[in-house]
């Protein structure tokens, strides 16, 4: 899979969410352990089904209770059902380590390209 690096070297990858009928660009965030993190306004607009509310530990070690939803994504040409943690409206969309397990990430700064390959 190929994505891009923006002007400040942030890696982005676009995924298809066929159930929502959209392609969404995500920041690749190796500090996020879950699969996907999306703003609540997008979740509501795409009518993703609610699963549960669950405690989550943030990077600053504080604990919050977050709503968790379900989405279908295309990941390496296969359909996957994944959980989606809801963030505040307007936050970045994140792709985390749960989807990146078993992958190699390459950041090509000169070409401004992100590559994600299965190992």
Backbone bond lengths (Angstrom), bond angles and torsions (degrees), N, CA, C in turn:
res aa  C-N    CA-C-N  psi(-1)  N-CA   C-N-CA  omega(-1)  CA-C   N-CA-C  phi
1 X - - - 1.440 - - 1.522 108.11 -
2 X 1.307 115.71 146.65 1.452 120.76 -177.68 1.522 110.10 -125.46
3 X 1.316 114.74 137.35 1.450 121.36 175.98 1.510 109.64 -132.33
4 X 1.321 115.71 -152.86 1.458 119.75 -176.00 1.522 110.94 -138.71
5 X 1.330 115.43 159.01 1.460 123.16 169.73 1.520 106.79 -109.74
6 X 1.336 117.16 131.90 1.458 118.16 179.09 1.525 110.33 -86.84
7 X 1.333 116.64 -173.09 1.459 122.02 -173.96 1.529 113.34 -59.61
8 X 1.333 117.78 -27.01 1.471 119.63 178.73 1.528 112.01 -104.19
9 X 1.336 116.63 20.59 1.468 124.84 174.03 1.524 113.74 73.29
10 X 1.314 118.67 16.49 1.462 121.41 176.49 1.518 108.82 -74.83
11 X 1.356 117.87 127.31 1.473 120.32 -179.58 1.530 111.64 -84.56
12 X 1.331 115.73 133.62 1.465 123.25 178.96 1.522 110.23 -125.05
13 X 1.334 115.48 143.77 1.466 121.79 174.23 1.527 107.53 -137.18
14 X 1.316 117.21 138.51 1.465 121.54 178.50 1.521 108.96 -97.73
15 X 1.322 116.14 134.62 1.460 122.22 177.01 1.519 109.49 -122.97
16 X 1.314 115.05 148.32 1.455 120.59 172.83 1.523 108.68 -88.72
17 X 1.322 116.16 131.87 1.464 123.19 172.37 1.518 106.26 -112.91
18 X 1.341 117.36 87.50 1.465 120.17 -171.08 1.528 113.81 -62.78
19 X 1.328 118.15 -33.11 1.457 119.69 179.35 1.518 112.07 -64.61
20 X 1.342 115.99 -32.72 1.459 121.21 179.09 1.528 111.19 -90.04
21 X 1.338 116.64 -12.77 1.455 120.79 179.85 1.522 113.54 71.52
22 X 1.340 117.03 32.60 1.465 120.67 -176.66 1.532 111.16 -136.81
23 X 1.323 114.69 161.08 1.455 123.54 163.90 1.520 105.51 -108.35
24 X 1.326 116.60 134.19 1.464 121.10 -177.18 1.519 108.98 -128.74
25 X 1.325 116.13 136.29 1.452 121.03 176.20 1.528 108.65 -90.27
26 X 1.337 116.14 134.37 1.455 123.49 -178.63 1.521 110.14 -121.66
27 X 1.332 116.14 143.52 1.457 121.42 167.71 1.518 106.76 -76.60
28 X 1.327 117.85 130.46 1.463 121.70 175.74 1.533 106.47 -80.28
29 X 1.342 115.54 114.78 1.465 122.06 -172.30 1.523 109.69 -123.90
30 X 1.335 116.46 99.41 1.466 120.46 -178.98 1.531 111.92 -73.28
31 X 1.312 118.56 -6.78 1.453 121.87 174.94 1.525 113.23 -88.59
32 X 1.326 116.66 -5.60 1.465 122.15 178.22 1.523 107.96 -102.28
33 X 1.331 117.57 121.27 1.463 121.58 -174.91 1.517 114.34 -80.73
34 X 1.321 118.38 -22.33 1.461 121.65 -177.27 1.517 111.93 -78.22
35 X 1.337 116.47 -178.26 1.460 118.99 178.31 1.530 112.79 -80.28
36 X 1.354 117.40 -56.03 1.464 121.33 -176.82 1.523 110.80 -136.95
37 X 1.326 114.88 148.62 1.462 124.01 176.21 1.515 105.72 -133.27
38 X 1.329 116.93 123.01 1.466 121.56 -175.84 1.522 111.03 -132.51
39 X 1.336 117.00 150.84 1.461 119.70 174.71 1.526 110.93 -64.29
40 X 1.332 115.64 141.94 1.466 120.64 -177.12 1.519 113.00 -60.73
41 X 1.341 118.29 -28.35 1.462 119.14 178.82 1.529 111.52 -68.51
42 X 1.330 117.91 -35.23 1.470 120.52 176.26 1.527 110.23 -70.62
43 X 1.315 116.66 -41.85 1.462 120.85 178.38 1.526 109.97 -57.95
44 X 1.322 116.25 -45.76 1.474 120.56 179.58 1.524 110.91 -66.09
45 X 1.330 117.02 -41.87 1.460 120.89 -179.64 1.513 113.24 -65.06
46 X 1.322 116.11 -30.96 1.467 120.93 179.76 1.520 111.82 -92.33
47 X 1.332 116.97 -3.57 1.463 122.73 177.01 1.533 112.19 57.24
48 X 1.345 116.23 44.31 1.466 119.99 178.10 1.526 109.36 -70.48
49 X 1.325 117.92 140.77 1.464 120.34 -178.53 1.537 112.43 -71.98
50 X 1.332 115.22 136.72 1.460 122.83 177.38 1.520 109.22 -74.36
51 X 1.341 116.36 138.22 1.466 121.46 176.97 1.525 110.56 -107.13
52 X 1.342 116.45 -55.80 1.465 120.92 -174.76 1.516 109.88 -168.10
53 X 1.311 115.74 175.21 1.466 122.71 166.44 1.519 106.17 -111.73
54 X 1.328 116.83 137.96 1.469 120.21 -174.00 1.524 110.39 -142.85
55 X 1.344 116.87 147.95 1.471 119.24 175.15 1.525 110.20 -70.39
56 X 1.321 115.48 141.31 1.469 122.09 179.28 1.517 108.37 -133.59
57 X 1.324 116.74 139.16 1.460 121.31 176.26 1.522 108.54 -97.78
58 X 1.322 116.75 124.32 1.459 122.39 -179.45 1.525 110.71 -85.60
59 X 1.324 116.27 171.52 1.464 121.61 -178.47 1.521 112.33 -59.82
60 X 1.328 117.15 -29.55 1.467 120.00 179.32 1.528 111.98 -86.62
61 X 1.348 116.72 10.02 1.461 125.84 177.79 1.525 114.12 73.55
62 X 1.336 117.27 7.70 1.463 118.67 173.53 1.528 108.36 -79.01
63 X 1.305 115.81 154.84 1.460 121.13 -178.71 1.521 108.49 -113.32
64 X 1.338 114.74 131.43 1.458 121.18 177.02 1.528 107.95 -124.69
65 X 1.319 116.61 165.89 1.459 121.45 170.80 1.521 106.38 -107.15
66 X 1.335 116.11 121.21 1.459 121.64 -176.55 1.522 110.01 -116.79
67 X 1.318 115.37 147.04 1.459 120.45 173.38 1.517 109.23 -78.84
68 X 1.335 115.62 140.51 1.461 122.09 -178.48 1.527 108.26 -120.91
69 X 1.316 115.36 133.37 1.452 122.87 -178.20 1.531 108.78 -122.01
70 X 1.314 116.74 179.87 1.468 121.05 179.02 1.523 109.45 -124.92
71 X 1.337 115.12 140.09 1.460 121.01 176.44 1.517 109.28 -137.89
72 X 1.298 115.19 157.52 1.461 122.46 172.74 1.526 107.20 -105.80
73 X 1.339 116.34 128.54 1.464 121.03 179.20 1.521 109.51 -128.25
74 X 1.326 114.22 156.47 1.462 120.56 171.22 1.525 106.70 -97.10
75 X 1.339 115.94 118.41 1.463 122.49 -177.96 1.512 107.48 -129.33
76 X 1.323 117.50 114.74 1.458 123.25 -174.88 1.529 110.65 52.38
77 X 1.313 115.82 50.04 1.476 125.49 175.03 1.520 114.38 66.63
78 X 1.324 118.42 9.36 1.467 121.41 178.88 1.526 109.55 -118.29
79 X 1.318 115.41 148.82 1.462 121.27 178.86 1.529 109.19 -83.68
80 X 1.338 116.27 130.00 1.458 122.42 179.45 1.523 109.41 -131.51
81 X 1.320 116.29 138.71 1.465 121.72 171.13 1.519 106.83 -95.91
82 X 1.328 116.15 124.90 1.464 121.11 -175.84 1.520 110.28 -132.13
83 X 1.321 114.91 157.88 1.460 119.17 174.21 1.525 108.76 -83.32
84 X 1.333 114.26 151.52 1.452 122.40 -179.12 1.528 107.64 -129.26
85 X 1.321 116.48 120.02 1.450 121.20 176.39 1.524 107.94 -84.73
86 X 1.331 115.73 132.34 1.463 120.93 -179.64 1.521 110.61 -85.48
87 X 1.330 115.25 131.42 1.451 122.34 173.99 1.521 109.37 -113.86
88 X 1.322 116.98 176.88 1.458 119.60 -179.77 1.529 111.59 -66.48
89 X 1.321 115.98 150.97 1.464 120.67 177.77 1.524 109.91 -53.53
90 X 1.324 115.45 136.17 1.458 121.06 178.64 1.514 115.32 88.22
91 X 1.348 118.86 -5.83 1.462 120.14 179.57 1.531 110.00 -72.90
92 X 1.330 116.41 166.56 1.462 121.03 175.58 1.528 109.94 -67.02
93 X 1.311 115.73 148.39 1.466 122.09 170.00 1.523 106.82 -87.65
94 X 1.347 116.58 128.78 1.464 121.06 -175.03 1.512 111.98 -118.70
95 X 1.317 115.63 142.60 1.459 123.10 169.99 1.519 105.87 -111.21
96 X 1.335 116.71 123.76 1.454 120.56 -173.20 1.508 115.27 -110.45
97 X 1.320 114.43 -171.59 1.459 122.93 -171.15 1.525 114.44 -66.03
98 X 1.315 118.90 -25.16 1.464 118.46 179.82 1.522 111.17 -60.21
99 X 1.325 118.01 -37.93 1.470 120.55 176.05 1.524 111.99 -80.43
100 X 1.325 117.26 -24.86 1.466 120.80 -175.47 1.528 113.87 -87.18
101 X 1.344 118.15 -4.43 1.468 119.91 177.73 1.520 108.86 -57.98
102 X 1.330 115.35 135.40 1.457 120.41 179.35 1.511 113.61 77.11
103 X 1.325 117.25 18.39 1.467 121.39 -179.67 1.523 110.69 -122.33
104 X 1.307 114.26 158.11 1.466 121.80 171.36 1.517 106.87 -112.18
105 X 1.330 115.89 134.42 1.459 121.72 178.45 1.524 108.08 -109.52
106 X 1.322 115.89 128.89 1.460 120.94 177.10 1.520 108.31 -121.71
107 X 1.329 116.14 127.32 1.449 122.29 176.71 1.523 108.11 -109.61
108 X 1.321 116.88 113.21 1.457 122.79 179.68 1.525 107.37 -101.56
109 X 1.331 115.27 94.33 1.459 120.46 -175.41 1.525 112.00 -63.82
110 X 1.324 117.33 -39.07 1.467 120.49 -177.73 1.526 111.22 -62.57
111 X 1.332 116.62 -41.31 1.467 121.04 -178.55 1.528 112.30 -92.28
112 X 1.355 117.06 -6.63 1.476 122.55 -177.09 1.532 111.48 59.31
113 X 1.347 115.02 42.12 1.460 121.34 -175.72 1.518 110.25 -122.37
114 X 1.335 115.34 139.51 1.458 124.18 171.15 1.522 107.15 -107.00
115 X 1.327 116.88 133.24 1.463 121.13 174.49 1.530 107.95 -124.98
116 X 1.325 114.94 133.29 1.454 121.24 174.43 1.514 106.83 -121.53
117 X 1.335 115.97 120.80 1.470 122.16 -179.79 1.508 109.58 -121.95
118 X 1.326 115.37 146.11 1.475 120.19 171.34 1.508 109.01 -75.29
119 X 1.322 115.15 142.86 1.469 119.93 176.89 1.508 110.88 -87.00
